[in-house]
Amino acid sequence: MKTNIDYNPNFSVRVINGVAKLFISDNGKERQFKPFNPEPPVQTNKLLYNANKKPQSWWLDANCYANVYDENTGDGYLLLNPDVTELAGIYDFENEIMKNIFSNVNLEDGESDIDVYSVVVPKQITALSNACFAKLNVDDDLSNVTLPETINSITSSAIGGSKKPVNLTIYATTPPEIESESLNVYVCYVPEEAFDTYINNDDWVDSCNVILVIGENFNKIIYTATTQLSSTWITNNCSKHVYDPITQEGYLILNPYVDNIEKINDSTPAFGYNSKNTLISVTLPSQIKYIDDGAFRSCSELKSAILSKDVLLIDSNAFTSCFKLETVNIPNSVESIGAYAFASCFGFYSIEIPNSVQTIGSHAFANDYIFNLNVPDSVTVIGDNAFESLCNITYNGTATGSPWGALGVNGYIENGLVFNDETKTILNGCEHSAEYVDIPNTVEDIERYALRATKIRSVVIPDSVITIGPHAFEANSNLEALEIGCNVSSIADYAFQGCPLLKNVTCYAINPPNLHTGCFTWATEVLYVPSESVTAYQNDANWSSYFANILPIEI
């Protein structure tokens, strides 16, 4: 998005039938602000328009052979004469007055006598000139003009003579030549393949407040939620709010120049304390550049967040504690990810950090269930514990402080498992979507968090393993069967906590391994051990506290 903010009218919000609406006011006249993004022109000689009444003018009489208007819808069209290739207002030399193509009123002395809301110019037209759309912006809405790919020239205040900025959609891949003050545009939509050409053209940049790609969402926040969202931020920053309780879909229209989403206070995110747990998905428009501190903090039902390609900053705590967040994109425009920005987002297992990012704050991805995070070399500053509990990160940049809380950096990955190196003696993690894992008999240590929150149903820990780290198999809600090898000597805190289906465990160790706090919170039924070790396990206070029944392994 390219912006050039010069136009600054007076904005006011009024509540009409319970809905907040934005009005733009200049010189005592008001009209409601609405965005517009039409379909491309397909007609050769049919000029489409929407107006409050049927237009009548000398220009129409001279240049059109049909003028059809529907009073019920306000839609109409003009059939242009075959030789008309330019839309040009008429200058009355006798009276020295200028008239646009829709009106006979003297535009120098008064307003147009018709309110035209939108115009779609046909392919027959190659040029606009002589204030052809002057003073057509009216009390109810901003005018919207759509131009075909055939346009090559815009001169003599063709659109610049309009009373207020228009929304312009143009399909020409080569920017038409324009004269100074011939355009007065609020949002200009251009073809994607020509976007760079337009934003590098000084005349177009000077004439347009915002330049976007056609089809790009500029100012509408789209969301789904179980209830309609409500917060001080929404009231202060949005002109319109629509919500359908049946489909649970809604959208917010941002006030002009609102470019950030920020928390209300330390305990209230932008979408409101009372409604924060109802937000399910959100799509942010191009107008939003900054996701500020705590914007979506603790939106615990949020599953999807789609950010526009123009976001520059994802600030501290932006999405922290969004426990169900599964999908979020970091656009290639983001330069900084703040502290705790995505901390404790248990729902997504992978995320792509683009090359635009230079700084990652402390604990930014802490406690996430990401198997392997690729961190681009463009990142030169990484905060303390930025990747706390992550299985592995791949990074070859210059930032200091490795491993920043991760279990490993540039580990060896094979068959969905990540190890400290090619010797595969330390198991750091596994893909969280895995339903089955094959732990090789080279592994001696299973690191903390290594196989946390996967979808595995059974695990065989080979005889090579000596230690099982804290939280190593925590929160495996599908885990039903567990076999522990004969050489395991230590099982750390909460190693198998939160495995509600794990009722039966087989341990082949002759001597009871040393158990720490909360190892088998949910495993309370049967433990199978070597027959010669049953008494030792029964007399071990830790093992007997978890298992009411300790029985010999059946051979």
PADOVO-632701 format. One record per residue (C-alpha): x, y, z. Coordinates in steps of 0.001 Angstrom, whole numbers, plus 500000, padded with zeros to 6 digits. Layout:
# PADOVO-632701
XYZ ...
# end
This chain:
# PADOVO-632701
500000500000500000 501238503486499126 499818506379501134 500016510112500666 497757511663503288 496846515237502426 493062515257502486 491779515692506041 488063516461506247 486047516543509452 484754513142510528 481948512443512937 480254509277514137 476488509144514586 474453506209515843 471519505450513517 469179502601514456 471735501315516905 474597501271514358 477524503710514446 478045505374511051 480818507666509871 479991510987508208 482364513327506401 481661517027506695 482971520007504759 481468523468504461 478393522441506425 477513519503504142 477628515866505247 477736512516503508 478250509014504766 481601507354504024 481462503982502261 484241502139500373 483742500811496848 485499498222494716 483552497319491537 483886494731488822 485961495680485747 484174497364482844 483044494853480246 480925497033477935 482365498786474912 479986501753474719 477722501500477802 478513503952480593 476979502725483855 475972505058486667 474046505208489904 472346508479490816 469490510020492754 467679510943489542 467932510665485778 470643512991484446 469824515565481784 472462517712480049 473556519156476741 476528516748476682 474256513712477018 471986514960474260 474944515477471932 476934512321472697 474496509565473681 471723507837471741 470108506276474830 469738507180478521 468007504494480605 467285505005484332 465542502902487009 463974505120489675 463671502216492121 467343501272492187 468976504490490983 470878502464488383 471169503749484837 473263503582481718 474179505716478728 474788504299475253 477548506441473750 477686507436470105 480307505394468213 482646508346467666 482838509344471368 486254508453472786 486605511245475355 484493512316478301 484749516076478578 482717518662480389 481188521452478303 482437525008478511 479758527549477674 481796530326476003 478811532632475751 478194532550479485 481763531550480435 480673528654482641 481751524985482958 479293522073483084 480037518392483828 478653515685481546 475628515005483773 474415518521484507 473649521908482915 474289523809486160 477072526400486288 479702524575488363 481555527785489189 478553529285490948 476793526271492460 476508522535492962 475600519961490386 471831519431490276 472281515625490382 473829513307492967 475924510686491169 477245507943493442 479187505772491013 480303505702487390 481745502817485321 483387504125482156 483260501809479092 486195500623476983 485323502994474145 486706505897476208 490430506667476141 490542510117477791 488882512225480515 489075516019480524 487372519361481197 485955518610484659 483807515807483270 483028514516486781 483274517823488637 481144518311491764 479384514975491592 480354514004495158 477286514613497183 475478514556500508 475071510783500852 478277509130499683 481707509523498158 481607509139494369 483192506003492910 484709505973489441 485843502869487520 488041503323484467 488843500699481780 492266499554480591 491886501815477532 492288505093479461 495552506862478619 494922510484479570 493273512389482447 493515516165482124 491850519497482885 490465518663486335 488565515685484947 488252514117488388 490222516715490282 487321519074489816 485160516843491977 484044518426495225 485456515655497429 487948512827496833 486607509858494904 487371506181495168 488974505313491830 489458501860490303 491536501839487136 492392498803485010 495056500459482830 498371498653483325 500265501743482180 499486504785484353 497635507328482198 499176510741481789 497648513230484202 497882516963484629 498297518671487972 495047518731489986 493254516588487432 492719513879490055 491320514133493578 491363510543494837 490966509037498300 491607505341497514 492963504313494104 492813500627493139 495178499510490365 496067496161488705 498429494019490751 500927493704487910 501059497508487616 501141498365491325 504877499143491447 504572501322488339 501814503425489892 503480503909493271 506697504990491551 504871507557489415 505103510913491222 502039512379489512 499845509490490672 501305509422494167 500681513164494548 497091512809493341 496026509792495451 495797509455499204 496134505663499058 497109503323496193 496092499668496544 495856496542494429 492397495890492978 490475493610495275 492578494473498304 490629494920501530 491413498449502639 489301499307505673 487072496350506602 487886494095509566 486107490812508897 485466488444511781 483534485472513083 482501485240516722 479921483503518854 478535486897519911 478765490406518492 481992492083519535 481846495164521696 484606497352523094 485721500934523573 488253500479520776 485523499476518311 483334502401519332 486175504893518971 487716503588515753 484977502096513588 482208503783511635 480064500735510977 479500497390512667 477480494570511108 476954491149512728 474744488183511845 474059485979514907 472924483095512675 476128482815510607 478248484357513400 479896486559510770 480524490264511162 482599493158509930 483805496560511082 484484499560508846 487470501508510139 487465505265510429 489897506890507963 493532507060509135 493109504409511855 496238502345511258 496676500404514490 494882497994516786 495772498480520419 494617497365523835 492335499588525933 494344498973529089 496528496258530591 493595493899531165 491434494731528138 492391493883524529 491115495922521601 488143493656521057 486872494024524602 487229492115527853 483654490850527858 483854489620524278 487467488523524019 486604484836524352 483987484923521561 486284485909518672 486957482899516397 488625484398513319 489716487821512131 490975489249508831 492707492626509006 492655495127506098 495468497079504489 494683500166506531 496072498423509631 499863498740509860 500460498179513563 499170495462515886 500003497095519172 500672495816522671 498024493338523807 495712493844520826 494371490257520836 495718489133524178 493830486226525757 491360485842522891 491214482230523947 488772481081521237 490645482747518357 491680480130515781 492663482170512728 494202485602512165 494909486846508644 497074489955508577 497357492296505624 500554492573503623 501116496092504989 501577495283508691 504907496634509956 504805495740513652 503439492907515762 503992494355519205 504418492819522643 501684490441523816 499789490948520551 498489487357520467 499767485980523756 497594483318525408 495458482775522307 495427479114523246 493505477861520189 495253479948517538 496013477565514664 496701479840511703 498412483207511540 500518484752508799 503401487119509363 503503489360506251 506755490165504497 506336493764505630 506761493055509358 510052494321510767 509634493583514463 507933490922516601 507567492055520194 508059490261523492 505519487501524191 503815488330520865 502848484689520225 503610483154523616 501414480258524750 499659479854521411 499186476117521711 497121475684518562 499596476251515743 502435473855515061 504294475908512461 504713479521511426 506807481262508772 508948484232509737 509689486349506617 513010487929505687 511675491376506544 511849490651510296 514896492100512045 514001491865515729 512315489166517814 511544490073521429 511958487974524554 509582485011524947 508010485897521577 507235482233520791 507624480780524274 505711477592525099 504367477150521577 504093473681520077 506304474438517087 508422471483515966 511017473333513902 511062477099513468 513051478581510596 514427481957511661 515799484006508728 519282485466508846 517732488936508547 516958488692512272 519869490301514113 518356490748517588 516707487904519523 515486488419523088 515958486124526069 513976482876525887 512348483976522636 511918480288521689 511487478770525136 510443475081524960 510509474930521141 512002471653519890 514383473201517415 515150476371515516 517083476638512285 519158479812512287 522525480930510912 522371484647511640 524470486885513879 522215487296516929 523813486340520238 522343484393523154 521774480971521540 519681478831522042 517236481460523396 515344478805525349 514948476341522468 515876472708523017 518231472860520080 519583474991517255 520194473543513798 519423470036514999 519302466868512916 515808466062511593 514793462588510487 511404460855510169 509545463623511929 511946463677514886 514623466231515718 517865465283517465 520783467227518856 522999466032515985 523544463122513623 524508460803516519 520848460919517553 521694460477521238 519434463307522432 515839463509521246 514675467116521200 511237466843519643 508713465466517242 506107466825514848 503035467594516917 500706466248514255 502326462794514492 500142459855515493 503050457425515719 506736457810516575 509626455391516216 512299456386518730 515614454927517509 517717452839519908 520546455406519698 518657457847521936 519894458125525535 518077461239526690 514587462491525838 514620466247526395 512033468350528217 508906469033526166 510265466771523416 507019464934522615 504539467242524290 501016467691522898 501258465320519936 498583463003518570 500494459787519266 498510456820520575 501342454576521733 505001454953522625 507794452421522995 510808453905524774 513827451821523739 516332450238526127 518972452811525122 517106455629526913 518410456557530381 516553459772531264 513147461239530382 513020465015530815 510377467292532381 507056467501530517 508520465207527834 505192463516526989 502853466027528600 499362466711527214 499224463743524838 495465463383525031 495388460351522674 498165458354524337 496833454944525414 499848452613525586 503320453185527032 506340450869527287 509418452048529188 512788450454528406 514866448557530923 517632451145531337 515520454206532215 516762455480535583 514994458841535913 511609460264534883 511418464014535521 508573466270536680 505255466020534825 506739463775532155 503372462131531420 501024464690532943 497779465357531091 497474461966529360 493927461024530389 493708457825528316 496954456402529660 495709453886532230 498122450970531724 501912451285531683 504625448658531183 508073449329532638 510910446838531971 513400448399534425 514432445947537162 515089448777539595 512246451333539863 513330454522538041 513459457660540132 510121459473539771 509654463198540256 506588465393540817 503386464729538867 504807462150536482 501632460089535956 498818462413536991 496178460505535024 497629456981535065 495981455365538080 495061451795537144 497684449148536243 501480449104536077 503181446018534646 506797445376535761 509234442414535742 507978439688538077 511066439887540275 510527443636540731 506844443748541749 507628444096545455 510212446825544835 507707448908542864 504959448298545449 507290449497548198 508339452589546249 506239455446547612 506268457363544328 505308454489542034 502667453100544388 501100456560544733 500327456582541013 499328452948540459 496871451093542648 497652447831540878 501231446766540195 501354443398538440 503997441207536819 504535441381533060 502787438487531420 505160436396529329 
# end
